[in-house]
Amino acid sequence: MTEPTSTPGTSSAPGTSSTPGPETSPSAIPYPPEWEADVLASDGGTVHLRPIAPEDAERLVRFHEGLSERTRYLRYFGPYPRMPERDVHRFTHVDHRDRVSFVLTLGDDIVGVGLYELLSRGEDSAAAEVAFVVADEHQGRGFGSILLEHLANAAAQNGFTRFEAEVLSENRGMISVFRDAGYEVSRSYDGSIVHLEFDIDPTEARLAVRDSRERVSEARSVGNVLHPRSIAVIGASGDVTKVGGVVLRNLLAAGFTGPVFPVNPERRSVHGVRAYPTVRDIPDEVDLAVVAVPSPLIDEVLDDCLAKRVKALVVVSAGFGEAGPEGIAAERRLVRAARAHGMRVIGPNALGVINTDPAVGMNASLVPVLPPPGKVGFFCQSGALGIAILDTARRRQLGLSAFVSAGNRADVSGNDLLQYWDSDPRTEVVLLYLESFGNPRKFSRIARRVARAKPVIAVKSGRHAAPFALAATGVTLDDDSVRALFEQSGVVQVDSISDLFDCALLFSYQPLPTGPRVAVVGNSTALGVLTVDAARGAGLEASEPLDVGPHAAPEDLASALSAAMTDPAIDAVIVVFVPPVALPSEPYAEALRAASVGATKPVVTTFLGGEGIPDDLVVRDASGSPVRGSVPSYPGPERAVAALSRAWRYARWRNAPASKVVRPDGIEEARARELCEEWLPTAPEGWLDDRQAQDLLGCYGLGIVEYRDVEDPEEAIAAAADLGYPVAVKALGSEWEFRTDLLGVRLDLTRAESVRVAYWEITRIIGEKRVRVQRMAPKGIACVVGLQDDPSFGTLIRFGIAGVISELVGDRAFGVPPLTEDSAWSLVNGPRLAPLLEGYRGAPLADKAALVEVLQRVSALAVDLPAVREISLHPVLAAPGGAAILGARVRIGHDPGTGGEGSPRRLR
């Protein structure tokens, strides 16, 4: 079914709501800039969404006049050739609460309008009528679903729970917009009009639809960059010492299959290709523009590209975010203007983009000599390092499908490339060199899906100092956070570029191991022993090496390798070989390669101490490029073992059944949201008091062991009797928490007199009358559970064993919400002190399942309530019969903009 030719209307008079009301409600709110967003259309182009404003009156009239009669009929159920002034005023003056309207804009033009309006102020004040209309020339680009998502999100924030719409029955396309959005839509008919109703809560089906549409649109936006039909080089030069000259020379030399248009106002031709003064002067369409002009000229160039309707920009020019605050401001203006006119941006300060597909043949980069074509997609944030990376890939014969250097990564990021490579049939392995994260939570979600089918190998640099330009568009996470992010997502994390290539060679040319059992075959006893030691140290299972002797013939090596390959007790083979003195190595290489052809087990080698794919071990296709079956070689056994160990850990993760997110019973999400909204304006520095924290956590089944706060000894005795003995008496205040000397606490009090004495002792020490009496929980191991706030990332869930030593050495495990069942268990088992939970040295076994449930409830809270910025549950006593929370602190704050899981699509 096709995209609708218009949008739903009402059965009332044209241009009016079915339930007219005042222009603004008494509870009108100011213009909400947080609702503004750049959004991707289904074809990968960008569009800007924002709330309507009174200043849009002239644009709205122009938009309405541009609609076809058919579109106006389907929207307004009748002829409506012109929009009266009173309707223009009504549509552009909204209260952003009971009446909300969004416009989609490209440049200065409105290309879509959406509105919801309160149906009545009676009993059903949670229902609103929704309607929207899209310009004829932009129908089919998914604008209707974009408007619906953002209207539903705004309505939910304003307390609405249901949308209603009336659509002409012949407008089947619009009916499909609602049906295909993932809502459970009920229908009723009144003649030619279909009445639709649906709840707008973020159901699992709706989120799946949103994620699917996001995946498609982001992949297509990158496809527009990597598969252009035509390219303009702005700043093209005949001087190959200049950036514009290098890019043009490389494009022509690579054999790009489409037309290339040099842009240079001072030249009639460049490198024998006709040149044009500006992009506007090019007679044909331009899909991609490579910009190589000084940064002060970028605004003029951008205007030309916007007028030409270029789909994407690759900005290799420097002088932006890396140059300081002024450069950052210029960079943001560039991206804002480009997106407003439908374009995406690679860069600025980018090395360029490469697509080795013979059908494209594009080298729009500063690198003259490329690696061979292959199955590896490579994303790199560093331009200068990208040159070295591509040269290393070429020398090691690592074939690439595509390469993207994002430079300052002001717009297109690694997340976008992951979306593209997920569905790209030419890419089987993904490599990422990351210096910072733009949206780590989204990275986790995307990478987890991609890694189920294709290995994703990443090296994260900038652990201690992110580049200045990237610090403005991303968030720097500590090592623990990065490790948690990668492990939970199934990403293979490496520590260096060298490790990155070591893994890439194995993943690209050899099958994944099905187990940890490794055979070591070679002609050197010393190398064999070193390799076995390294394998065992890396978590692999290796028996004694199979030594064929220093004088073995090629056929002896081949026979030993074949025996290992056919042994059902072996999962992978490492060949450590030093050729006999004064004998040629080629026969041995041929024997090794022939014995491993068609193998279902990975084979790696240290052949001659080579690095990469030696020519003698390459299996080539008809074009001469290396293909699967080529045997990677490493300088030493340690690096071969490290690559193989990472491959086994990844294979084990991928082959395990995908763990699901478990949402425990007994959660009161709506109540928790109400509490957060009520307390946000008044919470001092965001911290809730103890009772508020208890109420909020109670909505998620995170009950705190019962207590009473008292101010005299008799009240303490009464509280103890009410709670039931034994009890503890504790000092209040952060300075008395978690002290190793237990100066401010008395435990296991079983009598009234003991409570009285404890009260006087503690109040004398702290100088305060107010103390806490709390029922004793069963004895157990003290643990810490919490949420760690990050303004860009949202939250990380942390778990550890309580105690000074644990805090001193940073013994904590981290996870990314939402936690799957497996990741929750991994958190519990993650700290180095986790064996304490398993009866270490005769201690009772802790109920680890109860700890897992606590983590799952915290995870659900983190997903549902973005306003909760920090939680500390300390201590959580893990006993044989359950887990008891003794204390909690909660901090709330306004959502920093990443949004919860139910947020609509938007570019960062």
Summary of the structure (lengths in Angstrom):
residues: 908
radius of gyration: 32.1
end to end distance: 30.8
largest distance: 100.9
contacts: 3214
relative contact order: 0.06
helix: 38%
strand: 23%
